[in-house]
Amino acid sequence: MDTLLDPKHNPRVYGLAYSLWLISSILSVGVFIAGREVIIRTYARFFPWDAWRVQTGQGSLSLINILISLPLAIFMIAVMIGGFEYQHRYMGQPSAWRLLARILAIEFGILLLALFI
């Protein structure tokens, strides 16, 4: 009985919301790679001798790579799964569009930061 009172959504709203979510999910993979690269490049600028030691199997650059990759991977998974769940639950509401716009802005910002650093 309650489903009769729910507002019906236009298929365009569903298509737009899910396609923007898919774009943000694809961009999150690029953000993972770019963010990891920025942090490792910055580390190598402060500790250049460590980059040379990696070639011989020494140094801590591989540990830095792992410590960076884990939080970025968790962020990427949270954006994909959490973004889909939020879009699915609050489809067409202004809060869902705001969240999607903020996620896309953060992802584009990180990608632009990686481009200029």
Steps between C-alpha positions, in 0.01 A plus 500: 500500500784741578657447160202670337588825675868498405591741221568335166841579357563575141730247328722794404565567868604140553718499191670828586561410864640156426712620210651776715563243772675278245715793387595576860587132554726498196658828609567354845738250339684790336504685832653192664781488246557876490489544879746217553731645237491850653585374847779272378648778283491738796669239720766445235567875487564514874695171514666452158753247630216265591387488136847378399501235772174347374681370193716280725205382708569727796332813628153577619334614180312172460366535857389856420327366189306245707411750773366740238317240292290358783319823604456605137351160415260528793401849380445367149280215623305737726432733209381216280282309745392789720425723204282236339312429821441869567386565142271199508344596834455875436443495124414841357519689828718812528723340765593219261590745225707709744691194617568393144617850407733514801650160421560599138651834607740328741601246237561764234692707754731212587555424132583864428732510800683196367528667161663815638725349767 
